[in-house]
Amino acid sequence: MAALLGRAPQCAFDMAVAHDDGRPVVIANAPLLDDGRPMPTRYWLVDVDLRRRVSQLEGAGGVRAAEAAVDPEALAAAHDRYASERDALVPPDHRGPRPTGGIGGTARGVKCLHAHLAYRLAGGDDPVGEWVMARLGDIGVSSAIEGAATESAPAESASVAASYA
């Protein structure tokens, strides 16, 4: 996983979406980093080809285009769903800072098409993620949306990290 991230993972994670051959596409991060700092981004796109393609879309003005194309109320609702899902995973006895914002850590608008696509692929109802999928065409992940959402399980995270380190 370190090779896909470009650094060692800083929190527990699970594989939320994988290619048919088992290669990771999206990971689901714990809401807190190992040192207790908040991790606002629950779903992280790790597939190299999809990251490249989304970066090209962003470079061509995709963030502004997506924000203009998507209903603001639908986007706000997606941010709220994302934040609620992530925040429900914060341990009840946690006393430090908590993650804030919605998709990609932002409370409104569009910050990162990668984060929106990752959330959509993991089963999230995200109109921006849907918009990205429509622009990319064949994303090469046939079963990504069916039953892909996951819950954090640190015990599994260690085995996933060992498999892809």
ChimeraX attribute file (.defattr): number of C-alpha atoms within 10 A of each C-alpha:
attribute: neighborCount
match mode: 1-to-1
recipient: residues
	/A:1	17
	/A:2	13
	/A:3	11
	/A:4	16
	/A:5	13
	/A:6	9
	/A:7	9
	/A:8	12
	/A:9	17
	/A:10	14
	/A:11	18
	/A:12	22
	/A:13	27
	/A:14	24
	/A:15	27
	/A:16	26
	/A:17	30
	/A:18	21
	/A:19	15
	/A:20	12
	/A:21	6
	/A:22	9
	/A:23	14
	/A:24	21
	/A:25	25
	/A:26	26
	/A:27	28
	/A:28	26
	/A:29	27
	/A:30	27
	/A:31	28
	/A:32	26
	/A:33	16
	/A:34	13
	/A:35	8
	/A:36	14
	/A:37	14
	/A:38	18
	/A:39	21
	/A:40	24
	/A:41	25
	/A:42	27
	/A:43	32
	/A:44	24
	/A:45	26
	/A:46	23
	/A:47	19
	/A:48	12
	/A:49	12
	/A:50	19
	/A:51	18
	/A:52	12
	/A:53	15
	/A:54	22
	/A:55	15
	/A:56	12
	/A:57	18
	/A:58	18
	/A:59	10
	/A:60	11
	/A:61	10
	/A:62	20
	/A:63	19
	/A:64	13
	/A:65	15
	/A:66	20
	/A:67	18
	/A:68	12
	/A:69	12
	/A:70	17
	/A:71	12
	/A:72	14
	/A:73	10
	/A:74	14
	/A:75	22
	/A:76	19
	/A:77	16
	/A:78	25
	/A:79	24
	/A:80	17
	/A:81	17
	/A:82	24
	/A:83	24
	/A:84	13
	/A:85	15
	/A:86	26
	/A:87	21
	/A:88	10
	/A:89	13
	/A:90	15
	/A:91	10
	/A:92	8
	/A:93	6
	/A:94	10
	/A:95	8
	/A:96	10
	/A:97	11
	/A:98	15
	/A:99	19
	/A:100	18
	/A:101	17
	/A:102	27
	/A:103	33
	/A:104	25
	/A:105	19
	/A:106	16
	/A:107	17
	/A:108	18
	/A:109	19
	/A:110	24
	/A:111	16
	/A:112	18
	/A:113	24
	/A:114	25
	/A:115	23
	/A:116	29
	/A:117	28
	/A:118	31
	/A:119	31
	/A:120	25
	/A:121	29
	/A:122	27
	/A:123	18
	/A:124	21
	/A:125	19
	/A:126	24
	/A:127	23
	/A:128	28
	/A:129	22
	/A:130	19
	/A:131	20
	/A:132	21
	/A:133	17
	/A:134	11
	/A:135	14
	/A:136	13
	/A:137	8
	/A:138	9
	/A:139	13
	/A:140	12
	/A:141	14
	/A:142	11
	/A:143	13
	/A:144	22
	/A:145	15
	/A:146	11
	/A:147	12
	/A:148	17
	/A:149	19
	/A:150	16
	/A:151	15
	/A:152	20
	/A:153	15
	/A:154	15
	/A:155	11
	/A:156	14
	/A:157	20
	/A:158	13
	/A:159	12
	/A:160	18
	/A:161	17
	/A:162	11
	/A:163	10
	/A:164	12
	/A:165	12
